[in-house]
Amino acid sequence: MRRPILLLSLLALPLAGCASAPDGGPDGTSGAASGRTSDATPDGRTDGGEPSAGKRWQPAPGTDWQWQLSGRLDTAVDVPVYDIDGFDHTAATVAGLHDDGRKVICYLSTGAWEDWRPDAEKFPRSVIGEDNGWKGERWLDIRALDVLEPLMAARLDMCRAKGFDAVEPDNMDGYKNSTGFPVKAADQLRYNRLIAGLAHERGLSVGLKNDLGQIPELVGDFDFAVNEQCAQYDECEELTPFIAAGKAVFHVEYELPTSEFCADSRRRKLSSLLKKYELGAWREAC
């Protein structure tokens, strides 16, 4: 899961000059290097604009990216991959990013309930657990596959219908947190594989979010990884199986200056950014 914001107003992020983008709207420029694919087609898509089954996008280690989940979307960052909120953005936005040569990842919370989402009322109270540290969010009982599978399938259908190339399912490590339910590691493995399978059935690539302890079991089920703060918590070595498998690790830090993690990130072939906790447009890339 995303690390909870603690004393955000007191955070001062030292900045070591790499490449940055200001918070705010586009500046009128566009264009990016084309994203990598693992198949012979130029973009892994059908003529209808949806990812084609069996031709999923496979981002390679070191692929540059932008992660923006709040504020007006800045489409001018010159990178081949954008990770944006699946609910908040339209098919037209995704198509525009594709026109600029970008691959686009659909951010979803699959392990926590969010009270502002348009489908929030479809989740029965029985599967909604403890607060996960973010306003309006509560852990889900991921053991309840009969309840959650159709709800998550509908969300992934939305990602596919909007033309996304991949999905970033968040809050995929509830078994290591106080969810309000007796969730075990085996339950988490089962649920994470379910989400990966649902994505793959729809032609979407899928990333493993955090859940470092289960990487050895799950690296074969996921197409890339998304990690927060592995440098700060001395955990980046645990992401090596993804890099060894030729799969990108999209990584962010919030509290360390780039001077403290970029050299190691480059050595490990991580796709590393410094971001602010609110995940607006601002970034510094390694």
C-alpha positions in Angstrom: 0.0 0.0 0.0 1.0 3.6 -0.2 2.8 4.7 2.9 0.5 6.7 5.2 1.1 10.5 5.2 2.6 11.3 8.6 3.3 15.0 9.5 3.2 15.9 5.9 3.4 19.6 6.6 6.7 19.1 8.3 8.3 17.2 5.5 11.1 19.1 3.7 12.4 17.2 0.7 16.0 18.0 -0.2 16.3 18.1 -3.9 19.3 17.0 -5.9 18.9 18.3 -9.4 17.9 15.6 -11.9 14.9 16.2 -14.1 11.8 17.9 -12.7 8.3 18.9 -13.7 6.3 21.5 -11.8 2.9 20.8 -10.3 0.2 22.2 -12.5 -1.2 21.8 -16.0 0.4 21.1 -19.3 2.7 23.7 -20.8 1.6 23.0 -24.3 4.4 20.6 -25.3 4.1 16.9 -25.8 5.9 13.8 -27.0 7.8 11.0 -25.5 10.1 8.1 -26.4 8.0 5.2 -27.5 7.4 2.5 -24.8 8.9 -0.9 -25.0 6.7 -3.9 -25.9 7.4 -7.6 -25.6 5.7 -8.6 -28.9 6.1 -7.9 -32.6 3.3 -5.4 -32.8 4.3 -1.8 -32.4 1.9 -1.1 -29.5 0.3 -4.3 -28.4 -3.2 -3.1 -29.3 -6.0 -4.2 -31.5 -7.6 -2.0 -34.2 -10.4 -1.3 -31.7 -8.0 0.4 -29.4 -8.0 -2.3 -26.6 -5.0 -4.4 -25.5 -5.0 -7.6 -27.5 -4.9 -10.9 -25.5 -1.5 -12.7 -25.7 0.3 -9.5 -26.7 0.6 -7.7 -23.4 3.0 -4.8 -23.0 6.1 -5.8 -21.1 8.1 -2.8 -19.7 11.8 -3.4 -19.4 14.0 -2.5 -16.5 15.0 1.1 -16.5 11.9 2.4 -18.4 11.3 6.0 -17.4 7.8 6.9 -16.1 5.5 9.5 -14.5 3.1 8.7 -11.6 0.4 11.3 -11.1 -2.7 10.6 -9.0 -3.8 14.1 -8.0 -4.2 17.5 -9.6 -4.6 18.5 -13.2 -2.9 15.9 -15.3 0.3 17.3 -16.9 0.7 15.4 -20.1 3.9 17.2 -21.1 6.4 15.1 -19.1 8.6 13.5 -21.7 8.5 9.9 -20.6 7.2 6.7 -22.3 5.0 5.6 -19.4 2.2 7.3 -17.4 0.5 5.8 -14.3 -2.8 7.6 -13.7 -6.0 7.1 -11.8 -8.3 4.8 -13.7 -11.6 6.3 -12.4 -10.5 9.9 -12.8 -9.5 9.9 -16.4 -11.4 9.3 -19.6 -10.7 7.2 -22.7 -9.9 10.4 -24.5 -7.2 11.2 -22.0 -5.7 7.7 -22.5 -6.0 8.0 -26.3 -4.2 11.4 -26.1 -1.3 9.9 -24.2 -1.1 7.0 -26.7 -1.0 9.6 -29.5 2.1 11.0 -27.9 3.7 7.6 -27.8 3.0 6.7 -24.2 1.9 3.5 -22.5 -0.7 4.1 -19.8 -1.2 2.3 -16.5 -4.6 2.3 -14.8 -4.2 2.9 -11.0 -6.9 1.1 -8.9 -7.2 0.2 -5.3 -8.0 -3.6 -5.2 -7.2 -4.3 -1.6 -9.0 -1.3 0.1 -12.4 0.3 -0.1 -12.6 4.0 -1.0 -15.7 5.8 0.0 -15.7 8.3 -2.9 -15.6 5.9 -5.8 -18.7 5.5 -7.9 -19.0 1.8 -7.1 -18.5 2.2 -3.4 -22.0 1.3 -2.5 -21.7 -2.1 -4.2 -19.3 -3.3 -1.5 -21.2 -5.0 1.4 -20.3 -3.8 4.9 -19.2 -7.4 5.7 -16.0 -7.0 3.5 -15.1 -3.5 4.7 -12.5 -3.5 7.5 -10.2 -1.2 9.4 -8.9 2.2 8.3 -5.7 1.8 6.3 -4.2 5.2 7.2 -5.7 7.2 4.3 -8.8 9.3 4.6 -11.9 7.5 3.3 -10.1 4.2 2.8 -10.6 0.9 4.6 -9.1 -2.5 4.1 -11.1 -5.2 2.3 -11.6 -8.8 3.3 -9.7 -10.3 0.4 -10.7 -13.8 1.5 -14.2 -13.0 0.2 -13.5 -13.9 -3.4 -17.1 -14.5 -4.3 -17.9 -10.9 -3.4 -14.7 -9.2 -4.6 -14.0 -11.0 -7.9 -17.0 -9.5 -9.8 -16.4 -6.1 -8.4 -12.7 -6.1 -9.4 -13.5 -7.6 -12.7 -15.9 -4.7 -13.4 -13.1 -2.2 -12.5 -10.7 -4.0 -14.8 -13.3 -3.9 -17.5 -13.3 -0.2 -17.1 -9.6 0.0 -17.5 -9.8 -2.0 -20.7 -12.7 0.0 -22.1 -10.8 3.2 -21.6 -7.8 1.7 -23.5 -5.3 1.4 -20.7 -2.3 -0.9 -21.4 -1.8 -2.1 -17.8 -3.1 -1.9 -14.3 -1.5 -0.9 -11.0 -3.5 -2.7 -8.2 -2.9 -1.0 -4.9 -3.1 -2.2 -1.3 -2.0 -5.7 -2.2 -0.3 -6.5 1.1 -3.1 -6.5 3.6 -1.9 -9.7 5.2 1.0 -7.6 6.8 -1.4 -5.0 8.2 -4.2 -4.7 10.7 -7.1 -5.1 8.3 -9.8 -6.2 10.8 -9.8 -9.7 9.2 -7.6 -12.8 9.9 -5.9 -12.5 6.5 -3.0 -14.9 6.0 -0.1 -14.9 3.5 -1.8 -17.7 1.6 -5.0 -15.6 1.3 -2.9 -12.7 -0.1 -1.2 -15.0 -2.7 -4.5 -16.3 -3.8 -6.0 -12.8 -4.1 -3.0 -11.3 -5.8 -3.0 -14.1 -8.4 -6.7 -13.6 -8.9 -6.2 -9.9 -9.7 -3.3 -10.7 -12.1 -5.4 -13.3 -13.8 -8.3 -11.0 -14.3 -6.0 -8.4 -15.8 -4.4 -10.9 -18.1 -7.7 -12.2 -19.3 -8.4 -8.6 -20.5 -5.1 -8.3 -22.3 -3.8 -5.9 -19.6 -0.3 -6.0 -18.0 -0.3 -5.9 -14.3 2.2 -4.7 -11.6 2.8 -6.1 -8.2 2.5 -3.2 -5.7 4.9 -3.4 -2.8 4.3 -6.9 -1.1 8.0 -7.5 -1.1 7.8 -10.7 1.0 5.9 -12.5 -1.7 7.9 -11.5 -4.7 9.6 -14.9 -5.1 6.2 -16.5 -5.4 4.5 -13.8 -7.5 7.2 -12.6 -9.9 6.0 -15.0 -12.6 2.4 -13.8 -12.2 3.1 -10.1 -12.7 4.6 -8.1 -15.6 6.3 -5.4 -13.6 6.5 -4.1 -10.0 5.6 -0.8 -8.3 7.4 0.1 -5.1 7.5 2.9 -2.6 10.5 3.8 -0.5 12.6 0.7 -0.9 15.7 2.8 -0.5 14.5 4.5 2.7 13.7 1.2 4.2 16.7 -0.7 2.8 14.5 -3.1 0.8 15.5 -2.6 -2.8 17.5 -5.8 -3.0 14.2 -7.7 -2.6 13.0 -6.4 -6.0 15.9 -8.1 -7.8 13.8 -11.0 -9.1 11.8 -8.6 -11.3 14.9 -7.1 -12.8 16.4 -10.5 -13.3 13.3 -11.5 -15.2 13.6 -8.5 -17.5 10.6 -6.7 -15.8 10.6 -3.1 -14.9 10.5 -1.9 -11.2 8.7 1.5 -11.1 10.0 3.0 -7.8 9.4 6.2 -5.9 10.9 7.8 -2.8 9.3 10.7 -0.8 11.7 11.6 1.9 15.2 10.9 0.6 17.1 13.3 -1.7 17.9 11.9 -5.1 21.6 12.1 -4.1 20.9 9.3 -1.6 19.3 6.7 -3.9 19.7 7.5 -7.6 23.2 6.0 -7.9 22.0 2.7 -6.4 18.8 2.8 -8.4 20.8 3.1 -11.7 23.0 0.2 -10.6 20.0 -1.9 -9.9 18.2 -0.7 -13.1 15.2 0.6 -11.1 12.9 3.2 -12.7 13.2 5.7 -9.8 11.6 9.0 -9.0 11.4 11.4 -6.2 7.8 12.5 -5.6 5.7 14.4 -3.1 3.3 12.3 -1.0 0.2 13.8 -2.8 1.5 12.4 -6.1 0.9 15.5 -8.2 2.7 16.3 -11.4 6.0 17.2 -9.7 8.9 14.7 -10.1 12.6 14.4 -10.0 13.9 11.4 -12.0 17.2 9.6 -11.5 
